[in-house]
Amino acid sequence: MSAKSILVTGCSAGGIGAVIALNLAKSSHSVFATARNTSKIPEELSSLSNVTLNVPWMSAYTSSKAALTNLSECLRLELSPFGVAVVTIMAGIITSHFHDNDADAQLPEGSLYAPIQDIIDGWTSGRSKPKGISADQFAAHVAPDILGDGKGGLVWKGPNAGSIKLAIKWFPQSLVDAAMSKDQGLDKLVEKSPR
């Protein structure tokens, strides 16, 4: 089999992603190993020459969510002849304990994102995240959609979910980009870019 370039998410030490990435790298594949905190990627993996650590900031996380959305939509179609409904919850802002055990993101030395390390830390730790509804409230809110009529499909629920759905469907991409990158520090990177 010829060598492939493979993106593996969740490559923190002790995680299944790290084990998969290491096995693929030892099989001569080029591996893009991602983790929210690159300092948590095991040395055994990060020291290999055919392994590239991380991609900028939230790319890996949000890409994995997009991939799961597409997988769910395909499963919805493929399983519908058997009476199986697949519901994909497109969640708004939920207050949870998601970030409780996260350390601030450690950018690789020389990262182009170093000028906005404080902004990245705020988002990856959850300190900058807007307040949403509680996880319990959200669960009660989506339960009827999950247990309901069996239609399946994308269900947009929670604070800001409807606004995001509307924006990505009807607004020009430039407006969506401006809204989604607000307070993310990307404007500071443009100012400091060595172009």
KOLLUM-151650 format. One record per residue: residue in three letters; y, x, z of N, C-alpha, C in turn. Coordinates in steps of 0.2 Angstrom, whole numbers, plus 5000, padded with zeros to 4 digits. Last residue first. Layout:
<recs>
ALAYXZYXZYXZ;...
</recs>
This chain:
<recs>
ARG519850195027519850185020520350225017;PRO519650205041519850265037519950255030;SER520250065051519750085046520050145042;LYS521050005060520850075061520450105056;GLU521249885055521849925056521649995057;VAL519949835055520249845049520849885049;LEU519749825069519349875065519649885058;LYS520549725072520749785075520349845071;ASP519849615067520549635064520749705066;LEU518749605075518649635068519349655065;GLY518849545087519049615086518949645079;GLN518549415089517949455089518149535088;ASP519549315088519449355095518849395095;LYS518749245074519349245079519149275086;SER517749235066517949305068518549305073;MET517749095063517149125067517249195069;ALA518949075056518749045063518249075067;ALA518749155045519349165050519249135056;ASP517649105039517649175041518149185047;VAL518148975036517548985041517549055043;LEU519149015027519348985033518748985038;SER518349075017518849115020519049085026;GLN517548965012517249015016517749065020;PRO518348805014518248865010517948925015;PHE517348675021517948715021517748775017;TRP516148595021516748575018517348625017;LYS515148655029514948615023515548605018;ILE515648725039515248765034515048725028;ALA516348615046516648675043516248715038;LEU515348535050515848505046516148565042;LYS514648615059514248585053514748565048;ILE515648645068515348705064515048675058;SER515848515074516348555070516148605066;GLY514548495080514748455074515348485070;ALA514548595090514048595084514248555078;ASN515548595100515648625094515148625088;PRO514248545112514948565111515048605105;GLY512848465105513148505110513848525107;LYS511948475089512048445096512448495100;TRP511148435075511748465077511948435084;VAL509648455068510048405072510548455076;LEU508748455053509248485057509648435061;GLY507048375054507648405051508148435055;GLY506248215059506348295059507048315056;LYS505748085061506048115054506148185054;GLY505248035072504848075068505148095062;ASP506047965081505747925076505347975071;GLY505948075096506148005092505747985087;LEU505948185103505448145104505448075100;ILE507048255098506448285098505848235098;ASP508048165101508048185094507348215093;PRO507948145115507848085110507748105103;ALA508348275119507648255120507548195115;VAL509648315119509248325113508548295113;HIS510148285132510448265126510048265120;ALA509348355141509348275141509648245134;ALA509748485137509048465136508948385136;PHE511048485141510848485134510148465133;GLN510948475155511248415151511048425144;ASP510248595157509948525159510248475155;ALA511248685153510548685149510248615151;SER512848615153512348645156511648645152;ILE514048645140513748605144513148635147;GLY515148795140514848735137514548685142;LYS516448905139516048865144515748805140;PRO516449035128516748975130516248935135;LYS516149205132515849145129516249085132;SER516449325138516949295133516749225130;ARG515349355146515949345149516449315145;GLY514149385139514249315140514949305144;SER513949515135513749495142513849425144;THR514349515122513649525124513449505131;TRP515749485124515349435121514549445122;GLY516149605131516349535134515849485131;ASP515749705123515449695130515549625132;ILE516549685112515849675111515549665118;ILE517749715118517649655116516949635115;ASP517549855121517749805127517649735124;GLN517349915109516849915113516949855119;ILE518149935098518149865100517549855105;PRO518050065093518750035095518749965099;ALA516650075090516850095096517550075098;TYR516150035078516349985082516650005089;LEU515650145072516250125069516550065073;SER514950265083514950195080515650185077;GLY514750385089515150385083515150315079;GLU513250335097513850385097514150385090;PRO512950165097512750235096513350275095;LEU513450065111513450075104513250145103;GLN512749965122512850035121512850045114;ALA513249815130512949845124513149915124;ASP512949795147513449795142513049835136;ALA511349715151511849765152512349765146;ASP510749555156510949605150511449655153;ASN510349455164509949525165510249575159;ASP511149345160511049365167510849435168;HIS511249285148511549355149511449385155;PHE510649155150510449195145510649265146;HIS510849045158510749115162510549165156;SER512148945151511448955153511449025157;THR512948825143513048875148512348885151;ILE513148815125512748795131512848845137;ILE513848755111513948795117513548775123;GLY512548685100513248705102513248755107;ALA511148715090511448705097512148725097;MET510148635081510748675079511248665085;ILE508448615081509048605085509648655083;THR507448545070507748615071508448595075;VAL505848475070506548465072506848535073;VAL504648415060504848475063505648465064;ALA503248305061503948315060504148375063;VAL501848275052502048315057502848325055;GLY501048205042501448165048501748205053;PHE500648275032500148265037500448225043;PRO501748295024501248245021500648235027;SER502548385032502748305031502148265029;LEU502448515031501948475035502048405035;GLU503348555021502648575020502148535025;LEU504548515027504348495020503648495020;ARG504548595039504648515039504448485032;LEU504448725035503848685038503948615038;CYS505748735029505148745025504548705028;GLU506448725041506548685036505948685031;SER505948835049505848765051505948715046;LEU506448945041505648935042505548865044;ASN507748925042507448915036506748905036;THR507848955056508148885053507748875046;LEU507449085057507049035060507248965057;ALA508449145050507749145047507349095050;ALA509549125058509549095052508849095049;LYS509149195069509149125070509249095063;SER509149325064508549295066508549225067;SER510549335062510049335056509349305058;THR510949345075511149285071510749285065;TYR510449475078510349415082510449345078;ALA510949565069510149555070510049485073;SER512349555070511949535064511249525065;MET513149585081512749525081512349505075;TRP513249755078513449705083512949645083;PRO512549825064513149805068513149745072;VAL510949865068511349845063512049825067;ASN509749985075510249935075510649925069;LEU509250135069509350095075509950045074;THR507950175058508650165059508750125065;VAL506650285056506850235060507650235060;ASN506150405051506150345046506350285050;SER506150495061506650505056506650445051;LEU506050445078505650455072506250455066;SER506650415090506650485088506350495081;SER506450285093507150305091507150375088;LEU505150285098505350245092505950275089;GLU505150365110504650375105504750335098;GLU506250305117506350365113505750375108;PRO506450125115506050185117506150245113;ILE508050045117507450065112507150125114;LYS509050035125508450015128507850025123;SER510150075118509950125123509250095126;THR510549965111510050015107509850065113;ASN510449805114510649865118510249925115;ARG509849715106510549705108510849765111;ALA509049795093509049775100509749755101;THR508049845079508649815082508449795089;ALA507549955067507449935073508049905077;PHE507049965052507749955055507549925061;VAL505950085045506050035049506750025052;SER504950125031505650135034505750075038;HIS503250175034503750125032504450145035;SER502250255039502650285034503150235031;SER501650215050501250205044501750215038;LYS502450225060501950275060501550275054;ALA503250115058503550175057503050235056;LEU502350015062502550015055502850085054;ASN502250045076501650045072501850055064;LEU503550025080503250095081502650105076;ALA503749895078504149945074503850005074;ILE502849835087502749825080503149875076;VAL503349885099502649905097502549895090;ALA504649825099504549895099503849915097;GLY504249685099504649715093504549795093;ILE503749665111503249665105503649695099;GLY504449775124504449715119503949725114;GLY504549895130504149845133504049775129;ALA506149925125505549945128505149895131;SER506749825111506849855118506149875121;CYS506749765099506449825099506549855106;GLY507149635092506849635099506449705100;THR506649645074507049625080506749635086;VAL506449745060506149715066506649705072;LEU506449755043506849745049506449715055;ILE505849885032505649825036506149815042;SER505349945017505949945022505849875026;LYS503750015013504249955013504849975018;ALA502650105003503050105009503550045008;SER501150034996501750074996502250055002;MET499450045000500050005000500650045000;
</recs>
